[in-house]
């Protein structure tokens, strides 16, 4: 009997479609009106009509100039109704090219018809299945929509809603901006209609996001004699609907981050920030709490003062702990999604809060079960949560205190290492960056991490295509080599391989180069280590040093390189690699006379090591260097204005006097 | 002593303002540095007196005082300061000896040794925080943290030891600057907020709706510090080491924190709670109750045509028949036009026995008639005037309301008259204050009335009273109040001046040169004769029912008019104001209705009065939400 019923429904649907083909236009109109009444709220009927091909016919009728305006309007209304159904409906409508047809319809002069078309377009465009690009295909569409904004409150509501949903990229922002979106939409912020005000506000939030041009323009806009930022501030008043408060706060946040409003402006410090903190409260809906926390994290990310204020506002730090109390395990998919969203938002906000201030980091780690939550967050199924958790951990890992205490107590390195094994790049960047901090010499986690065989992993990171990952990999190795055992150093050199080491020394990324030099310097410390490394890799290292000193590099890079040379000069056997290399000695001489004090200092250090008295063969080296004119230079440097350089030169000179 | 204080000023100013002499004297003594006399009356007036003392001295202070009054009125409109004064300064009487006060008792400094916690000292504000504030807020600026910055800001109940910092004892709550901890009636603090020091402004907000408290620092809310607060807490600060100085702001200055924004959130919350009051299945019942209220209101005041149109549109029944309404309407118009003699005749004719059974009412009417004779408006004297008197016949014959009146009716709720209405509702409410156990169900609804005759819309919001609650209000009080308030409602419904203009141009035209009894000798004689009759009536009533002070006063006032050459500009001349007719008009209308076994005041006004009273009662039982559920918020 079910089948029978379905057939019956299909039969009536068929009847509706048939009437669209009636030769009498009056019957067609009545048919469309009946169809309109039949589909309202009836998804099955909508699906049936679409399957039976009603859409192309409706579109045909809508586009025919011979159709009466009433018929065309009713067609648009029915199509709008069909669009209100399932996502599949929308897909079918889009496949039937409903968008160009409706956009064409907007050229008609009749307001009722235009409104019907816009209402349908709005419904289609706000669906996630509709490609937003379709709004921008025809370049005449945006200017025309702008011109329709003055027609009625309905056109204003639908058009701003379309803009708010279809502005997804910087290109979209630019197109809308260039067509006068700001001037056209700003007056709508004081429209008598709440819906219009709300959609206009949403437009501004998407337009201003990470867009300096839009943001800078916005601050100078006046609405009815009032500055736009003040209009937004009024919209954040606590008796306004939450959606409005939140969206206005987003607008001001984006304007602030784009540099259009100072972070110490009262509208940020006293209005936007507290408003966003309120959005994180337990009383708010889950979505609002998520958006509130994410926006707040974004707002204060670069500003320590805002972080400090937020950290004491309305118990934000403990309020965020509630984000973890949403059920983690649930049979319902959307519950799980909410739980994930809440947790990642909280981690993001913690990360932002703790990014600069040591006291705030302490406060965060002291929040109930915080470290446990981060640890379990690192191994969650949702990538978004894992990423946010590792960001949070990274932010907290900037604290010496936390590295020594909570990080060690909770063995965070374990899940972190696990996370590093197989993760997308964005997670890897954060995780490896955190690892760098965990490998600092005062971190008690350094030992266990070393033992876990992390070297291979770090070496593989240095081969990544991503400069950020290469930096983090080599940085971690550098930290690891600092004051490390001979065994560890040997292992690093072995695992990395000299080939890779020298490849990194010619890396296009200066950061990578700097950290690689740092690694070399750390490897070449304490005399036995220097001699050992130089005995096995001396030739290549000397070559690399020569190359860098001859190349076009920054002062910092050259300084670092000269420091390496100074370390080499400190070795027992290694110093011979310099003494026998006249070319290198000439270079040192050159840098002793360089205009940059740092380079002079590093070069003098190197000479000082070479002529040090108590070592074997010091006399010969002193003689050779005197012959090469170093004493004269040193003598000159004892008159240097820089006290450090002067001292260093005097110390070196004393080696000759002794 | 403060050099700005002035001894003579308060006495001059005191005459009009200060009721009690001893309190004034004692306050002056304090100001002069004498030992204070702990009088029982001072608490109510001390703040006002200190204001008076300084009135002449310092214009800046006067300005600040004005600012303070304006701000307090705006922040706490529901507070009746005669009943529950707001804190305006620190109390010089309620402090530990180590505390020094200056700058109009707003600045607090520490003057003890400050060796240890035993040297802690506190001061309370002059008054506790009234519950009717709903949300209360004050700020304290740290002028100097002194030696160690052991400052505590908070709340405490009366009687809590002042040799302590706020928060350490029972019924005492504080937030301390040195460690940022909150102290909730305990010597051990809880981590709460940041520390605070010189230059910081700390705010303390008491939410009397949910009995919580939060602090602010430099305009940033720090989150809830205390819950389940007891009532009647005083703003309190405590200091403990030398050099500590703090300034209070009880509203003298704009606040750093946007407290009004916070209040707006709670106002919106309470309003939406009222708007969403669940009525469930009983929607129909409620609607008919509302319709009956509107209808009975219209009927009561005799808006006959509008009432009929309304009943047709809503299909409701009107209890009273149309003739009866029109009769009452006619009598009311006579009274309001100042033709009290005719009104008495008409009443006696239409409702025989009514006035005989209400000798007090009759006496009041006759007194009024006498006043109207002086005015020259009563027909008994008007018949002597040069202009031909307008007979009863020529008076707007149809008791039907003219469209103009209908239109005015619609305006009552929309225009300026609401203020008078509210004042009188408060009077009513005060009269009814003895009523116990008033149980009110609040709900709102909107009734739109489109009367075809007047083409006006009445847009009201009503409260409905649980029917059995009426019984619990003492009849005497409630009659007083309701009569009064409904009178003033009529105030707006009739434009007396216009009636007079239409009916009697002689009175109106000669406004600038008004004469006794219209300046007619015969009329004056008639008036004097009437006066004798009135005197006789008074004596008769006195013999019959015993002395009646009200009557005596009424008669005296009326006769006093004759003692002045220009009665309109004399100390008792206010009686001649047409406005004064309203009270007696309403009393007569109520008496007639009562004689017909109809309610003597419209249920709408009763409900309005009870709602107002309920809100006041909420303040007394310390339900802070009353602050945001004010009846006038719903009267537009």
Boltz contact constraints between the chains, C-beta under 6 A:
constraints:
  - contact:
      token1: [A, 237]
      token2: [B, 261]
      max_distance: 6.0
  - contact:
      token1: [A, 238]
      token2: [B, 261]
      max_distance: 6.0
  - contact:
      token1: [A, 238]
      token2: [B, 264]
      max_distance: 6.0
  - contact:
      token1: [A, 238]
      token2: [B, 265]
      max_distance: 6.0
  - contact:
      token1: [A, 239]
      token2: [B, 264]
      max_distance: 6.0
  - contact:
      token1: [A, 239]
      token2: [B, 265]
      max_distance: 6.0
  - contact:
      token1: [A, 239]
      token2: [B, 268]
      max_distance: 6.0
  - contact:
      token1: [A, 270]
      token2: [B, 219]
      max_distance: 6.0
  - contact:
      token1: [A, 309]
      token2: [B, 220]
      max_distance: 6.0
  - contact:
      token1: [A, 312]
      token2: [B, 193]
      max_distance: 6.0
  - contact:
      token1: [A, 312]
      token2: [B, 194]
      max_distance: 6.0
  - contact:
      token1: [A, 312]
      token2: [B, 222]
      max_distance: 6.0
  - contact:
      token1: [A, 313]
      token2: [B, 220]
      max_distance: 6.0
  - contact:
      token1: [A, 314]
      token2: [B, 221]
      max_distance: 6.0
  - contact:
      token1: [A, 314]
      token2: [B, 223]
      max_distance: 6.0
  - contact:
      token1: [A, 315]
      token2: [B, 223]
      max_distance: 6.0
